[in-house]
Amino acid sequence: MGKERGLDGPMGNQPLHAETLMLGYGYDPHLSEGAVKPPVFLTSTFVFRSAEEGKDYFDVVSGRQPAPPGGAGLVYSRFNHPNAEIVEDRLAVFEGAEASLVFGAGMAAIATVILTYARPGDAILHSQPLYGGTETLLMRTFAAYGIQAQGFPDGLSEQAVGRAAEAAMARGRVSVIMVETPSNPTNSLVDLALLRRVADRIGQAQGHRPLVVCDNTMLGPLFQKPLALGADLSVYSLTKYVGGHSDLVGGAVTGARAHVQPVRLLRSAIGTQLDPHSCWMVGRSLETLSLRMREASRNAEAVAAFLAGHPRVARVHALGFLPQGSEARRVYEAQCTGPGSTFSLEIKGGQAEAFRMLNALRIFKLAVSLGGTESLASHPASTTHSGVPAEIRERLEVTDGLVRLSIGIEHHEDLIADLAQALDAIGT
């Protein structure tokens, strides 16, 4: 029998691109009756060929033994299953990581990482704003367990981050630095190289370097790769761009094996694994991820340009419109290869004017979430960030007049026409 075809290596001297590898990497059709696409493995448990094999597999999934070359065997779908392993392999390739894990939601990924590395009495240093769910998790849930959070609103200033680091160390051992860049919903940036320097200084001061965790949902894995910029772990809501069709909920963590393995063991213990069908859907979506993100980004640039010149719009928080020569522009050009397609705009007036504009939209759907094929619009201050104290929202520019747009793959001229008539409706 000739050598089996596959996508697990280079093509001669040509390393294969992620876009190509998403179509077949990590899957052997001959193990699944020749099916060109992976089937959905709807099973809770897997058969061992011998008692000895069962013992060996359990030693691996429990962390007592390292995985052998080629990976560990399958035991139980809370630990691992084929659909998860295929998607994890492909996510790691796209991110340029050694390992990846999938979870039942983006918040499950973030919570499992923090539970792995933080202990009562510790402090978490974090950027602001964060996704509203992450803010609530840090300020309320983990605070109730004795894990304190110390935020910094300016992720571009080494002085500001340094002051926040000192305040965090005064509250306890800093075990995790949690950042989101660009942030949701204002697209503020965090300098990841700066954060790594601060993490190293904290490590020297307290004898333990905190783990740098970056929420890469807004741009990754196509337009930003945090692991190459100094982050230890990159986390995702797969619900957003990776899933990309607003029909699944999932999360992921990527990073070095040494950082990912403890998270894997806790995921197995508390059951935050992603189910086979959702994994299959993520695998489907990875095949078109680059196409979708690039098209949506082109649309967003056209829409943002229209809004930036509209008299009813006070400001557009879009990465492509960062002032030349600014520190934010420097960091954007150093960290990102594209602006993405989610941004916010400040409507002149306040909540009443923002609501009139939102209620007049016809193509845009009023819904939270982002990164789908369809365009969405939302009001962060009254929805996703309503749990954040008003004074913090105001400081972070999450105002009552702020509207977030997630631009999809419709024709950009139609989206502009919809926004034009909705903005006109503010005055009627």
C-alpha angles and dihedrals in degrees: 000000000000125000112289117248117242148149099233098106145031124292099241104299092343115098107214118246122240091248089061095042092054088070098062116349115134095012128100111194091201090068089058105047091276094295108168090216124043114262122232107260101216099184133115097205140024132224121245119216090218142001089252091056090051090053092049093048092050091050088058100043090046092052096244092118132026118251113266121237108291094031137273125300124258119267115157131347094244087065103035142331135181097257091052093047093051092051093043091053091050095046090052090052093049093048095041091240134143094228143009138193130198126215140191091257140356089255089053088056093050094043093048092050093050093045088052097052108024128072134189108284093032126116129223118213110208144173123245133257101036127172106290093246091053092048090052092046092054100039099042116012101041093033087062088058094051098262108130127207127215117189134200120199097198112061092174098061117082089196093054094045090046092054091050090049091054090049091049093050089051088059097048146298108328103229102163136029107201118194137169117202123209090021128229118269108359101041092232111165135229120208102232094194088054091050091052090053090050090048090053091050091049088051092053091048099047102025094244125078112222119235114253109223120186125195100219097178098117099056110007150155092357106040101029135030109192096183090065090050100054106281119131096206132021116205131195146190097224086194089078126052099343093054087032102174103077090241104105142044120217147130140208144198125203131184146099116335091242091059096038099048097069088049090051091054093051091046088056091048098050099031104240093144120132117247122249097250094051089047090053089052091050089051090053090050095049089064091067100028096109093046093049097045094047094048093046090048091053090050092048093053091055093046093047091050090054093048094047089064098043117112094221093055117084097186143353118216097206124140093225090061098055109132115262111251094022123127089241090055091050092052092045092053092046097047108027135057095193140014099240123218107269119090141140135234131206112230114211107249117024143265096332092055092043091051092049090053093046094048091053096055116113107176098031112076119223103236141118121246126062144213099066128129090256125069116251134191129197144166106236098192092061098034128020095019099032090108091060113093112261094239091054092047090053093049090051092048094248089139133171089257095053118114122186120213127195106195117214135191100279117120108288093225090060091050091050091049090052093050092046094056092043092052090048088054091064090078097047 
